Amino acid sequence: MKRRLQGHEANGKTLEKLDLRNMSAFQSKWRGCSFAQCTMGLSFFKGSVFGGTSLSACDMPLCDFSGAIIDGTSFSGCVMDQSSFAGAILTDVTYTACQLSLSSFSGATLRKVRFLDCNLYGVDLDILEGKGNEFRGNNMWGTRIPNNCQFWNSSVDDKTCRMFVGLVARVMGDMADKEALIEIAGHEYTLVDRLMSVEEEGSE
């Protein structure tokens, strides 16, 4: 069934435990709303506006938020694998313990966006602009981060930094600085080495 909510406007609505799969809600507006334990996979929110809205424990993989404007909104415990935020503008948005693997933020603008304890495996973070963002306690294995300035003025926790240093050390071969990097990475180097060794064995 196709849920048709094109251009729909909702203010202060509470939606709980609803089946909203395959919802066609492009250019809709959600202000001060709350989604809780809703099933929303394959929903289409292209060009929509979310303001002061909360989404908690929602099952919403493969959702399309491309070109959306999302402000003062929180996603908590949501399954959002392979969703698209391409070209979206996100301001003061928090993702907490969300599954975002293989999702895309390509060309998006992120200002004061917080990713806390999220699965960002394989996420495309080729963002257009980033300012004041925060990354803490996330799985960023395979995350696509271009070598440019998107992360200026952002903060990243120690664990994420050590994992990145461990990844660099793992691919350095016999270079002189490798041991120093391994020492900095600490336990995270062991994790990176084990994961990369498994992938190499699987490719043989």
N, C-alpha and C positions, 0 to 999 in steps of 0.2 A: 504494500500500500504506500502511496506517495503522500506524505504530509505536506500540504501546500501552505506555506506561510510567507510567500514573497511580499516584501515590503511591510510585514507585520510590525506593529509597535506595541511593546509591553513595558509597563512601569510598575515596579514593586510586586511582580508576580512570583509566586512560589510554585515550582514544578517538581514533584517528587515521585519517584518510582514509575515514571511514564515510559512507554515504548514510543520513542521518537525517531526510530531508525529511518534512514533515507529521507529525512526532512528537507524539503526545498524551501530554504528561508533566506535566499539572497536579498541583500539590501534591507534586511530586517533591523529593528532597533530594540535593544534590551537594556533597560536602565533600572538599576536597583533590584534586579531579579535574582532568584536563587534556583539553581538546578541541583537536585540531590538524588543520587542513585538512579539516574535516568539512563536509558539505553538510546544512544544517539549516533551509532555508527553510520558512516556514509552520508552524513548530513552536509548540506550545502549552505554555508554562511558567507559566501563571497560578497565583499563590499558591505558587510553588515557593521553595526555599531554596538559595542558592549561597553557600558559605563556603570561602575560600581556594582558589578554582578559577581556572584560566586558560583562556581561549579565544583561539586564535591562528589567523589566516588562514582563518577559517571563513566560508562563504557562507551567510548566515542572514537574508535579507530577510523582512519581514512576520512576524516572530516576536512572540509575545504573552507579555511578562513582567509583565503588569499584576498588581498586588498582591503581587509577589514580594519576598522579602527577600534582598538581595545584599550580601555583606560580604566585604571583603578579596579582591576578585576583579578580574581584569584581562581586558580585551578588547583584542587587538592585531591590526591589519590585517584586521579583520572587516568584511564587507559586511552592514549591518544596516538598510538603507533601509526606511522605513515600518514600523518595529517599534514596539511599544507598551510603555512602562514606566509607564503611568498608574497612580497610586496605589502604586507600588512604594517600598520603603525601601532606599536605597543608601548604604552607609557604607564609606569607604576603597576606592573603586572607581576604576579607571583605564581610560580609553578612549584608545588610542594609534593614530593613523593609521587610524581607523575611518570607514566610510561610514555616516552616520546620517541622511541627508537625509529630510525629511518624517516623521521619527519623533516620538513624543509622550512627554513626561515630565509630562503634565498631572496635577496633584494628587500628584505624587511628593515624597518627602523625600530631599534630597541632602545628605549630610554628608561632607566631605573627598573629593569626587568630582573627578577631574581629566580634562579633555578636552584632549588634546595632539595638535595637527596633524590634527584630524578635520574631516570635511565635515558641518557642522551646518546645511546649507541647508534652510530652511523648518521647522526643528525647533520643536516647541511646548515652551517652557520655562516654562509657567505652573505652576511647582512650588508645592507647599504650604509647604515649608520648605527653606531653603538655608543652609548654614553651612560656612565654610572650604573652599569649592570653588575650582577653578582652571581658567581658560580661556586656553590659549596656542596661538598659531599656527593657529587654526581658521578655516574659512570659515563665517561666521555671516550670510551674505547671506539675507535673508528670515526670519531666526529670530524666532519670536514670543516677545517678552520683555515681560510686562505692566509697567506703570509702578507698581511697588510695591517692597517691601523684600526680595525673594528674594535679591538679590545683596549684601546687607550681609555683611561679613566674608569676602567672596570676593576673589580676585585675578584681574585681567585684564591681559594683556600689552599693550605699547605699540601693536603693530600693530592689535589689536582696538579699542583706544580711538581710534586715529587714523581707522580706518574708520568708527566710529560718529560721530565729529566731522565727518568728510567727508560722511556721509549727512545730518546736521543742516544743514551748510552748503549742501548741494545743494538742499534744499527751502526755504531761507530767502528766495529771491527777491532783492529789492534791499535787504534790511535792513542796517543800518549795521555790524553785527558780522560780516557774512559773510566779508569779506576776512581778518579776524583768525583766524577758524575755518579758512579754507582754508590759511593759513600753518601752523597747528598740525597739520592733517591731512596736509600734505605730499603725498607720492606717492600716498597712499591716496585723496585727493580726486580725482585724475585717474582712478583705477580706478572709483570710485563714479560719477563723472560719465559715464564711457563706458558703464558698465552701465545706468545709468538712461536715458541717451539712446537706447540700443538698444531698451529696453522701450517708451519713448515713441513711437519710430518704428514699432514693431510694432503699436501700438494704433491708429494712424491709418488 
